[in-house]
């Protein structure tokens, strides 16, 4: 593995570089784990035109809304919202028609 940095050899201590790499992959793994395991993105068979990107955007939006509203996890929120129309409406911030 190679790493390109703008630091000098004195500034780029091995422990600093290792911490940076762990931090980067920690964020990457957390986001991808949620999209793959919870939202089952890898199982999706949509391939045509811009539909995969649109679905990924919707998944990200739902995930961020759940976190922003203070729900513990996306999987638990999906389980609750599946049977609670009011909760789903609150998460998506939609209003019901009169």
OpenMM code with the backbone's topology and positions (N, CA, C; nanometers):
from openmm import Vec3, app, unit

residues = "UNK UNK UNK UNK UNK UNK UNK UNK UNK UNK UNK UNK UNK UNK UNK UNK UNK UNK UNK UNK UNK UNK UNK UNK UNK UNK UNK UNK UNK UNK UNK UNK UNK UNK UNK UNK UNK UNK UNK UNK UNK UNK UNK UNK UNK UNK UNK UNK UNK UNK UNK UNK UNK UNK UNK UNK UNK UNK UNK UNK UNK UNK UNK UNK UNK UNK UNK UNK UNK UNK UNK UNK UNK UNK UNK UNK UNK UNK UNK UNK UNK UNK UNK UNK UNK UNK UNK UNK UNK UNK UNK UNK UNK UNK UNK UNK UNK UNK".split()
positions = [
    Vec3(0.0845, -0.1158, 0.0000),
    Vec3(0.0000, 0.0000, 0.0000),
    Vec3(0.0897, 0.1230, 0.0000),
    Vec3(0.0467, 0.2232, -0.0739),
    Vec3(0.1194, 0.3486, -0.0796),
    Vec3(0.0312, 0.4608, -0.0284),
    Vec3(0.0940, 0.5605, 0.0309),
    Vec3(0.0230, 0.6770, 0.0793),
    Vec3(0.0998, 0.7999, 0.0342),
    Vec3(0.0320, 0.8929, -0.0247),
    Vec3(0.0939, 1.0181, -0.0660),
    Vec3(0.0475, 1.1255, 0.0307),
    Vec3(0.1415, 1.1953, 0.0901),
    Vec3(0.1088, 1.3016, 0.1855),
    Vec3(0.1985, 1.4212, 0.1597),
    Vec3(0.1522, 1.5354, 0.2002),
    Vec3(0.2306, 1.6578, 0.1824),
    Vec3(0.3124, 1.6891, 0.3072),
    Vec3(0.3266, 1.5927, 0.3952),
    Vec3(0.4010, 1.6108, 0.5188),
    Vec3(0.5451, 1.5654, 0.5017),
    Vec3(0.6325, 1.6201, 0.5833),
    Vec3(0.7712, 1.5730, 0.5827),
    Vec3(0.7772, 1.4412, 0.6591),
    Vec3(0.8896, 1.3734, 0.6506),
    Vec3(0.9059, 1.2461, 0.7213),
    Vec3(0.8940, 1.2656, 0.8723),
    Vec3(0.9402, 1.3804, 0.9229),
    Vec3(0.9283, 1.4095, 1.0655),
    Vec3(0.7829, 1.4325, 1.1070),
    Vec3(0.7079, 1.4971, 1.0209),
    Vec3(0.5680, 1.5285, 1.0524),
    Vec3(0.4771, 1.4067, 1.0370),
    Vec3(0.5121, 1.3195, 0.9457),
    Vec3(0.4272, 1.2028, 0.9162),
    Vec3(0.4754, 1.0826, 0.9956),
    Vec3(0.4515, 1.0847, 1.1256),
    Vec3(0.4883, 0.9730, 1.2111),
    Vec3(0.3970, 0.8548, 1.1805),
    Vec3(0.4454, 0.7348, 1.1926),
    Vec3(0.3636, 0.6159, 1.1621),
    Vec3(0.2315, 0.6115, 1.2396),
    Vec3(0.2333, 0.6523, 1.3671),
    Vec3(0.1098, 0.6486, 1.4448),
    Vec3(0.0070, 0.7498, 1.3941),
    Vec3(0.0532, 0.8639, 1.3414),
    Vec3(-0.0391, 0.9620, 1.2845),
    Vec3(-0.1012, 0.9106, 1.1548),
    Vec3(-0.0194, 0.8504, 1.0730),
    Vec3(-0.0691, 0.7969, 0.9464),
    Vec3(-0.1661, 0.6816, 0.9722),
    Vec3(-0.1320, 0.5941, 1.0671),
    Vec3(-0.2205, 0.4818, 1.0995),
    Vec3(-0.3548, 0.5320, 1.1527),
    Vec3(-0.3527, 0.6340, 1.2377),
    Vec3(-0.4771, 0.6894, 1.2912),
    Vec3(-0.5610, 0.7504, 1.1793),
    Vec3(-0.4972, 0.8189, 1.0866),
    Vec3(-0.5701, 0.8782, 0.9745),
    Vec3(-0.6362, 0.7690, 0.8892),
    Vec3(-0.5614, 0.6650, 0.8581),
    Vec3(-0.6143, 0.5566, 0.7745),
    Vec3(-0.7298, 0.4857, 0.8452),
    Vec3(-0.7143, 0.4552, 0.9753),
    Vec3(-0.8226, 0.3911, 1.0505),
    Vec3(-0.9465, 0.4795, 1.0544),
    Vec3(-0.9269, 0.6087, 1.0726),
    Vec3(-1.0390, 0.7022, 1.0760),
    Vec3(-1.1115, 0.7049, 0.9420),
    Vec3(-1.0357, 0.7108, 0.8340),
    Vec3(-1.0966, 0.7134, 0.7002),
    Vec3(-1.1788, 0.5878, 0.6742),
    Vec3(-1.1211, 0.4719, 0.6986),
    Vec3(-1.1919, 0.3476, 0.6703),
    Vec3(-1.3046, 0.3220, 0.7684),
    Vec3(-1.2956, 0.3743, 0.8888),
    Vec3(-1.4046, 0.3604, 0.9847),
    Vec3(-1.5304, 0.4283, 0.9348),
    Vec3(-1.5165, 0.5487, 0.8827),
    Vec3(-1.6305, 0.6212, 0.8274),
    Vec3(-1.6827, 0.5483, 0.7045),
    Vec3(-1.5930, 0.5083, 0.6175),
    Vec3(-1.6304, 0.4383, 0.4950),
    Vec3(-1.7059, 0.3097, 0.5262),
    Vec3(-1.6544, 0.2321, 0.6205),
    Vec3(-1.7185, 0.1052, 0.6554),
    Vec3(-1.8539, 0.1260, 0.7207),
    Vec3(-1.8667, 0.2277, 0.8041),
    Vec3(-1.9940, 0.2524, 0.8716),
    Vec3(-2.1038, 0.2857, 0.7709),
    Vec3(-2.0740, 0.3731, 0.6770),
    Vec3(-2.1731, 0.4136, 0.5776),
    Vec3(-2.2078, 0.2963, 0.4866),
    Vec3(-2.1073, 0.2260, 0.4381),
    Vec3(-2.1340, 0.1149, 0.3468),
    Vec3(-2.2016, -0.0017, 0.4168),
    Vec3(-2.1684, -0.0255, 0.5425),
    Vec3(-2.2333, -0.1330, 0.6163),
    Vec3(-2.3829, -0.1066, 0.6253),
    Vec3(-2.4183, 0.0155, 0.6587),
    Vec3(-2.5602, 0.0485, 0.6707),
    Vec3(-2.6309, 0.0351, 0.5366),
    Vec3(-2.5684, 0.0838, 0.4299),
    Vec3(-2.6322, 0.0756, 0.2987),
    Vec3(-2.6420, -0.0685, 0.2499),
    Vec3(-2.5399, -0.1477, 0.2756),
    Vec3(-2.5391, -0.2859, 0.2260),
    Vec3(-2.6207, -0.3801, 0.3138),
    Vec3(-2.5977, -0.3766, 0.4443),
    Vec3(-2.6629, -0.4729, 0.5331),
    Vec3(-2.8052, -0.4317, 0.5696),
    Vec3(-2.8241, -0.3069, 0.6054),
    Vec3(-2.9557, -0.2628, 0.6517),
    Vec3(-3.0492, -0.2326, 0.5363),
    Vec3(-3.0018, -0.1563, 0.4405),
    Vec3(-3.0876, -0.1141, 0.3302),
    Vec3(-3.0783, -0.2079, 0.2093),
    Vec3(-2.9993, -0.3133, 0.2214),
    Vec3(-2.9880, -0.4215, 0.1222),
    Vec3(-2.9563, -0.3695, -0.0195),
    Vec3(-2.8665, -0.2756, -0.0265),
    Vec3(-2.8327, -0.2154, -0.1546),
    Vec3(-2.7714, -0.3169, -0.2524),
    Vec3(-2.6909, -0.4080, -0.2008),
    Vec3(-2.6279, -0.5067, -0.2891),
    Vec3(-2.7283, -0.6032, -0.3512),
    Vec3(-2.8431, -0.6228, -0.2863),
    Vec3(-2.9449, -0.7132, -0.3390),
    Vec3(-3.0329, -0.6487, -0.4471),
    Vec3(-3.0222, -0.5181, -0.4601),
    Vec3(-3.1057, -0.4456, -0.5565),
    Vec3(-3.0630, -0.4802, -0.6991),
    Vec3(-3.1582, -0.5123, -0.7837),
    Vec3(-3.1290, -0.5521, -0.9216),
    Vec3(-3.1617, -0.4426, -1.0233),
    Vec3(-3.1836, -0.3225, -0.9757),
    Vec3(-3.2119, -0.2098, -1.0652),
    Vec3(-3.0821, -0.1708, -1.1345),
    Vec3(-3.0837, -0.1687, -1.2669),
    Vec3(-2.9617, -0.1408, -1.3425),
    Vec3(-2.9811, -0.0357, -1.4520),
    Vec3(-3.1026, -0.0029, -1.4855),
    Vec3(-3.1293, 0.0804, -1.6023),
    Vec3(-3.1067, 0.2285, -1.5750),
    Vec3(-3.0405, 0.2929, -1.6657),
    Vec3(-3.0221, 0.4379, -1.6718),
    Vec3(-2.9800, 0.4986, -1.5384),
    Vec3(-3.0518, 0.5984, -1.4899),
    Vec3(-3.0117, 0.6657, -1.3665),
    Vec3(-3.0858, 0.6133, -1.2438),
    Vec3(-3.1566, 0.5043, -1.2570),
    Vec3(-3.2344, 0.4512, -1.1455),
    Vec3(-3.1484, 0.4050, -1.0280),
    Vec3(-3.0350, 0.3377, -1.0489),
    Vec3(-2.9530, 0.2986, -0.9335),
    Vec3(-2.9077, 0.4197, -0.8515),
    Vec3(-2.8682, 0.5256, -0.9192),
    Vec3(-2.8248, 0.6462, -0.8482),
    Vec3(-2.9414, 0.7092, -0.7726),
    Vec3(-3.0584, 0.7096, -0.8329),
    Vec3(-3.1770, 0.7655, -0.7669),
    Vec3(-3.2120, 0.6859, -0.6408),
    Vec3(-3.2072, 0.5531, -0.6505),
    Vec3(-3.2362, 0.4695, -0.5328),
    Vec3(-3.1306, 0.4888, -0.4240),
    Vec3(-3.0046, 0.5021, -0.4630),
    Vec3(-2.8982, 0.5267, -0.3652),
    Vec3(-2.9213, 0.6604, -0.2947),
    Vec3(-2.9640, 0.7597, -0.3688),
    Vec3(-2.9939, 0.8901, -0.3095),
    Vec3(-3.1085, 0.8793, -0.2097),
    Vec3(-3.2123, 0.8065, -0.2454),
    Vec3(-3.3247, 0.7873, -0.1536),
    Vec3(-3.2831, 0.7107, -0.0286),
    Vec3(-3.1989, 0.6097, -0.0447),
    Vec3(-3.1500, 0.5347, 0.0717),
    Vec3(-3.0700, 0.6256, 0.1644),
    Vec3(-2.9806, 0.7053, 0.1054),
    Vec3(-2.9004, 0.7974, 0.1860),
    Vec3(-2.9880, 0.8994, 0.2565),
    Vec3(-3.0865, 0.9517, 0.1867),
    Vec3(-3.1777, 1.0500, 0.2446),
    Vec3(-3.2530, 0.9898, 0.3633),
    Vec3(-3.3075, 0.8707, 0.3459),
    Vec3(-3.3818, 0.8056, 0.4544),
    Vec3(-3.2903, 0.7801, 0.5740),
    Vec3(-3.1708, 0.7327, 0.5478),
    Vec3(-3.0766, 0.7040, 0.6552),
    Vec3(-3.0417, 0.8310, 0.7323),
    Vec3(-3.0105, 0.9374, 0.6614),
    Vec3(-2.9743, 1.0644, 0.7263),
    Vec3(-3.0922, 1.1227, 0.8034),
    Vec3(-3.2139, 1.1125, 0.7482),
    Vec3(-3.3312, 1.1620, 0.8200),
    Vec3(-3.3512, 1.0864, 0.9510),
    Vec3(-3.3330, 0.9550, 0.9476),
    Vec3(-3.3466, 0.8749, 1.0696),
    Vec3(-3.2467, 0.9209, 1.1749),
    Vec3(-3.1226, 0.9410, 1.1345),
    Vec3(-3.0196, 0.9840, 1.2291),
    Vec3(-3.0455, 1.1264, 1.2774),
    Vec3(-3.0852, 1.2139, 1.1861),
    Vec3(-3.1101, 1.3532, 1.2210),
    Vec3(-3.2253, 1.3663, 1.3206),
    Vec3(-3.3257, 1.2821, 1.3071),
    Vec3(-3.4409, 1.2869, 1.3972),
    Vec3(-3.4147, 1.2155, 1.5296),
    Vec3(-3.2954, 1.1575, 1.5442),
    Vec3(-3.2565, 1.0982, 1.6711),
    Vec3(-3.2944, 0.9532, 1.6912),
    Vec3(-3.3310, 0.8827, 1.5858),
    Vec3(-3.3619, 0.7405, 1.5995),
    Vec3(-3.2328, 0.6628, 1.6182),
    Vec3(-3.2403, 0.5534, 1.6937),
    Vec3(-3.1205, 0.4772, 1.7287),
    Vec3(-3.0518, 0.4156, 1.6086),
    Vec3(-3.1275, 0.3582, 1.5190),
    Vec3(-3.0683, 0.2940, 1.4027),
    Vec3(-3.1668, 0.2856, 1.2887),
    Vec3(-3.1141, 0.2780, 1.1700),
    Vec3(-3.1997, 0.2731, 1.0521),
    Vec3(-3.2816, 0.1449, 1.0498),
    Vec3(-3.2211, 0.0323, 1.0839),
    Vec3(-3.2925, -0.0957, 1.0787),
    Vec3(-3.4120, -0.0957, 1.1741),
    Vec3(-3.3915, -0.0494, 1.2967),
    Vec3(-3.5011, -0.0451, 1.3939),
    Vec3(-3.6100, 0.0512, 1.3487),
    Vec3(-3.5692, 0.1633, 1.2915),
    Vec3(-3.6657, 0.2631, 1.2448),
    Vec3(-3.7484, 0.2083, 1.1297),
    Vec3(-3.6842, 0.1358, 1.0397),
    Vec3(-3.7575, 0.0740, 0.9281),
    Vec3(-3.8598, -0.0239, 0.9831),
    Vec3(-3.8194, -0.1041, 1.0806),
    Vec3(-3.9107, -0.2002, 1.1409),
    Vec3(-4.0315, -0.1338, 1.2049),
    Vec3(-4.0089, -0.0217, 1.2729),
    Vec3(-4.1196, 0.0504, 1.3358),
    Vec3(-4.2067, 0.1208, 1.2325),
    Vec3(-4.1435, 0.1852, 1.1342),
    Vec3(-4.2173, 0.2639, 1.0348),
    Vec3(-4.2998, 0.1762, 0.9417),
    Vec3(-4.2610, 0.0504, 0.9308),
    Vec3(-4.3327, -0.0427, 0.8439),
    Vec3(-4.4792, -0.0579, 0.8873),
    Vec3(-4.5025, -0.0463, 1.0174),
    Vec3(-4.6374, -0.0659, 1.0702),
    Vec3(-4.6986, 0.0614, 1.1285),
    Vec3(-4.6268, 0.1721, 1.1218),
    Vec3(-4.6739, 0.2965, 1.1817),
    Vec3(-4.6704, 0.4078, 1.0779),
    Vec3(-4.7845, 0.4351, 1.0168),
    Vec3(-4.7915, 0.5357, 0.9114),
    Vec3(-4.7536, 0.6743, 0.9634),
    Vec3(-4.7891, 0.7036, 1.0862),
    Vec3(-4.7552, 0.8332, 1.1455),
    Vec3(-4.6052, 0.8524, 1.1580),
    Vec3(-4.5361, 0.7473, 1.1989),
    Vec3(-4.3903, 0.7540, 1.2108),
    Vec3(-4.3259, 0.7724, 1.0741),
    Vec3(-4.3719, 0.6981, 0.9756),
    Vec3(-4.3178, 0.7116, 0.8407),
    Vec3(-4.3406, 0.8523, 0.7869),
    Vec3(-4.4577, 0.9075, 0.8140),
    Vec3(-4.4882, 1.0441, 0.7721),
    Vec3(-4.3951, 1.1430, 0.8413),
    Vec3(-4.3690, 1.1226, 0.9699),
    Vec3(-4.2798, 1.2122, 1.0440),
    Vec3(-4.1372, 1.2047, 0.9923),
    Vec3(-4.0900, 1.0834, 0.9628),
    Vec3(-3.9531, 1.0666, 0.9140),
    Vec3(-3.9351, 1.1337, 0.7788),
    Vec3(-4.0284, 1.1108, 0.6911),
    Vec3(-4.0158, 1.1660, 0.5560),
    Vec3(-4.0642, 1.3098, 0.5464),
    Vec3(-4.1202, 1.3588, 0.6587),
    Vec3(-4.1696, 1.4961, 0.6672),
    Vec3(-4.2752, 1.5271, 0.5619),
    Vec3(-4.3542, 1.4273, 0.5315),
    Vec3(-4.4651, 1.4442, 0.4390),
    Vec3(-4.5896, 1.4786, 0.5185),
    Vec3(-4.6794, 1.5482, 0.4577),
    Vec3(-4.8075, 1.5752, 0.5236),
    Vec3(-4.9141, 1.4926, 0.4554),
    Vec3(-5.0089, 1.4465, 0.5328),
    Vec3(-5.1160, 1.3658, 0.4741),
    Vec3(-5.2203, 1.4580, 0.4116),
    Vec3(-5.2808, 1.4096, 0.3068),
    Vec3(-5.3855, 1.4882, 0.2380),
    Vec3(-5.5087, 1.4941, 0.3260),
    Vec3(-5.5792, 1.6102, 0.3273),
    Vec3(-5.6988, 1.6209, 0.4117),
    Vec3(-5.8129, 1.5353, 0.3612),
] * unit.nanometer
topology = app.Topology()
chain = topology.addChain("A")
for resn in residues:
    res = topology.addResidue(resn, chain)
    for name in ("N", "CA", "C"):
        topology.addAtom(name, app.Element.getBySymbol(name[0]), res)
